[in-house]
Amino acid sequence: MEDVLEVSSRLAKVRSRIDELEGDLQRLYHQVEMSLLTITIRGMAVAQAFGLHWRPLYEAKVSLRAALAGMADYAADMVALFLNLPVIAIWGLTIVALIKIGWLALRSAVRVFCPGSTIWLRRSVQSRAK
């Protein structure tokens, strides 16, 4: 009786292991069914003219792609420039205002410290002469 129970126990263990392995196998079959691998291999025709490798269509395709990329970059830069025009104008006005303020400060300093110099006062001298 003990032998029968032991054999039955071992059979149950083996059966559970078989069921487990069958489940793993079904899962692997399902993964293989769900996967798709497509490989396309194309050879590039190489024409030789006077011993040179000549591929005019390939070079034309590369050049066209580069030209289109360049035009896209140009368009993007023009849009960015147009959208940044207010900022550029503010910077320009700020620089012009700072130059004007610096020029007026320099003229005032020359008038104070070098009153005999008329080079710095040409505008005011010419306006007085008229």
C-alpha positions in Angstrom: 0.0 0.0 0.0 2.8 2.4 0.8 4.5 1.6 -2.5 1.3 2.5 -4.3 1.0 5.8 -2.5 4.6 6.6 -3.2 4.2 5.8 -6.9 1.0 7.8 -7.0 2.8 10.7 -5.4 5.6 10.6 -7.8 3.2 10.3 -10.7 1.4 13.4 -9.5 4.7 15.3 -9.3 5.7 14.2 -12.8 2.3 15.1 -14.1 2.4 18.6 -12.6 5.9 19.0 -14.1 4.6 17.9 -17.5 1.7 20.3 -17.3 4.1 23.1 -16.3 6.4 22.4 -19.3 3.4 22.2 -21.7 2.2 25.6 -20.4 5.7 27.0 -21.1 5.8 25.4 -24.5 2.4 26.9 -25.4 3.5 30.3 -24.2 6.7 30.1 -26.3 4.6 29.0 -29.4 2.3 32.0 -28.9 5.3 34.3 -28.6 6.8 32.9 -31.9 3.4 33.3 -33.6 3.2 36.9 -32.5 6.7 37.8 -33.7 7.4 38.7 -37.3 10.8 39.2 -38.9 11.1 40.7 -42.3 14.4 41.0 -44.0 14.8 42.8 -47.3 18.2 42.7 -48.9 18.8 44.8 -52.0 22.0 45.0 -53.8 23.1 48.4 -55.2 24.0 48.3 -58.8 27.5 49.5 -59.4 28.3 50.7 -62.8 31.9 51.3 -63.8 32.8 53.8 -66.3 36.4 54.1 -67.2 37.3 52.2 -64.0 35.3 54.6 -61.7 32.3 53.6 -59.6 29.5 55.6 -61.1 26.2 55.9 -59.2 24.4 58.9 -60.6 20.9 58.0 -59.4 22.1 57.4 -55.9 24.0 60.7 -55.9 21.0 62.5 -57.2 18.8 61.0 -54.5 21.3 62.1 -51.8 21.6 65.6 -53.3 17.9 66.0 -53.4 17.5 64.9 -49.8 20.2 67.3 -48.8 18.5 70.1 -50.8 15.1 69.4 -49.2 16.7 69.4 -45.7 18.4 72.7 -46.5 15.1 74.3 -47.7 13.4 73.0 -44.5 16.1 74.5 -42.4 15.8 77.8 -44.3 12.1 77.9 -43.8 12.5 77.1 -40.1 15.1 79.9 -39.7 12.8 82.4 -41.5 9.9 81.6 -39.2 12.1 82.0 -36.2 13.5 85.3 -37.5 9.9 86.6 -38.1 8.8 85.6 -34.7 11.9 87.1 -33.0 11.6 90.5 -34.9 10.1 92.3 -31.9 13.0 91.1 -29.7 15.5 92.1 -32.3 13.9 95.6 -32.6 13.9 96.1 -28.8 17.6 95.1 -28.7 18.4 97.5 -31.6 16.6 100.4 -29.9 18.3 99.7 -26.6 21.7 99.7 -28.3 21.0 102.9 -30.2 19.7 104.6 -27.0 22.8 103.6 -25.1 25.0 104.9 -27.8 23.1 108.2 -27.9 23.3 108.5 -24.1 27.0 107.8 -24.1 27.6 110.4 -26.9 25.7 113.0 -25.0 27.6 112.2 -21.8 30.9 112.4 -23.6 29.9 115.8 -25.2 28.9 117.1 -21.8 32.1 115.9 -20.2 34.2 117.6 -23.0 32.2 120.9 -22.6 32.9 120.8 -18.9 36.6 119.8 -18.9 37.7 121.2 -22.3 35.6 124.4 -22.9 38.0 125.7 -25.6 37.6 122.6 -27.8 35.2 123.4 -30.7 35.4 120.0 -32.4 32.9 118.5 -30.0 30.6 121.5 -30.3 30.3 121.7 -34.1 26.6 121.2 -34.1 26.0 123.9 -31.6 28.5 126.3 -33.2 27.0 125.7 -36.7 23.5 126.2 -35.4 24.5 129.5 -33.7 26.1 130.7 -36.9 22.9 130.4 -38.8 
